Amino acid sequence: MRRWALVAALACFVVAPAARADGDPASDYLLSKPAFVPPDAGIPSADVTQLNVTLAAAKLRGYEIRVAVIATKNDLGSVGVLYRQPRQYARFLGQELHFVYNGRLLVAMPNGYAVARDGKLEPSGLALVDRLPPPGSNGRSLTTGATTAVAKLATAAGVTLAAPKATRSSSGNGHWLLIGIAGVVLLLAAAAAILARRHRRP
């Protein structure tokens, strides 16, 4: 009997983590992180960084909120039935995090946003994000939309944040960098041609 009890106990330790891993990924991640962004949604790291910077700045000024970006049904794990239901998922996520984090939550899905706190929808936050256009299914637009929503929610609470930098600026800087490199290459080519001509002189 003791051996069977020991086997049963070990089985519980083995099965419990596996079941947890098959559950809701965001609820695991947001226990200690400010934002959950699906790693396979093709979201540029610069956009993820901008979201985290905005969240950190808001928290520093007294407005803490955590964000779950949900791009596809797979991002919900075993609760895929809540896909494209941001309000229901926001309540569920808040209840999952209740014993560790009971603050504000923002959920961004392709068809819209939802704001909850301690497992309950937050009316003032909902009224604000309901006025925002749905971000769509593109992972990048979901993340930048979530960043914009966080900034607007913080502003409505009296916390002013710097306007998020346009993601195009990074590509613009990249273009200028390429132009600069091309200019240097042309100068080096011209210098090489001049030196070659000098060597050819008798």
Buried (B, 14 or more C-beta within 10 A) or exposed (E): EEEEEEEEEEEEEEEEEEEEEEBBBBBBBBEEBBBBBBEEBEBBEBBBEBBBBBBEBBBEBEBBBBBBBBBBEEBBBEBEEBBEBBBBBBBBBBBBBEEEBBBBBBBBBBEBBBBBBBBEBBEEBBEBBEEBEBBEBBBBBBBBBBBBBBBBBBBEBEBEBEEBEEBEEEEEEEEEEEEEEEEEEEEEEEEEEEEEEEEEEE
